[in-house]
Amino acid sequence: MCGNYKPNRLRQVLFLLVLAVAVYGVFEFLHIDQPTVISGMSVSQDRVIEYDGSRWRMTFESEEKSIYVGKIRHISRNNERKLPVMTHDLLVTSGDFTEEDKVKTIVIHHVLVWRGMINKPSGRINLIHAIPADISIYRKIEKIGYGTIAEIEGYEVKRITSLQDNGYWKDKGCSTLYVTRVEIKE
């Protein structure tokens, strides 16, 4: 047989359709209904979060609240099956870090990488892994968009331990924050 093989166009379209359905199915399988989680969770005085039979103990770094104010350069929802109460990653910036032409940033799966396009950028850059205190805080976080100026307040979480299997979450230089207040400035 001579000549070029030309795949059947219908076969290509069917393949892409099946692939799209499979990707959608995986997304739906992995998707966590965060408003339901946050509405259904409770937090005790000894900082134990309960939701749907699962329990996690938060250990705070301090009894003092932290406040982060700045321009949001990244916001994404989390879909952590083992820790569904941690709903968002937010990159809060100030000074030179607010300007894309001065500092390049990327956030992938809870990890921040940045590169200064100028020597010694000034200001602050903080990646927050947010645990909303309640559904009203969750809804305020949901209103934050890229470029929004926001003030986020809460307790720095040193560690979150599962009381079922003793697994734990501990960030690596970022800020896991039990968020008690959100104010959108612009």
C-alpha positions, 0 to 999 in steps of 0.5 A, a space after each residue: 500500500 502506497 501513499 499517506 495514511 489519513 485517519 478517519 475524521 469521525 474516529 478523531 472526533 469520537 476519540 476527543 469526545 471520549 477523552 473529554 468525557 473521561 476528563 470531566 468524569 475524573 474532575 467530578 470524582 475528585 471535586 469536593 463540594 466546599 460550601 457543604 464541607 464548610 457549612 457542615 464543619 464544627 470547630 471546638 474550643 480545643 481546636 478540633 475540626 469535625 466534618 462528616 465523621 473526620 476529625 483534625 486537630 489544629 496546633 496554632 503557632 501563636 495565640 496572636 492573630 496574623 494579618 495579611 494585606 495586599 494585592 492578590 496575585 493568585 487564588 485557587 481552590 483546593 481539592 485535598 481529599 484528606 483535608 477538605 477544610 483547607 479550601 483555597 491558596 491565596 498569594 498576597 503581595 505588597 511592594 514590588 511583588 505586586 507588579 508582574 514586570 518586577 516579580 514573576 510568580 507561579 503557584 502549583 499544588 501549594 508551592 510558590 516559586 518567584 523570580 525577581 526581574 529586578 535586583 532585591 525586590 522590596 515588599 512582602 509575598 505570602 502564600 496562604 493555605 486558607 481554612 475558613 472559620 465558617 461559611 461566611 468567611 468562605 463566601 468572602 474568600 470566594 469573592 476575591 479575584 486576581 488583582 483584588 486588594 484584600 486584608 486576611 486575618 487569622 491564626 497561623 496553623 503550625 500543624 493539622 493532625 488527623 485524629 483518624 490515622 495520625 496523618 498531618 499537614 504542615 506547610 513548608 514555609 508558607 502560611 496555613 491560616 485559620 481565617 477568621 476575617 476577610 475584608 476586600 479593599 478594592 
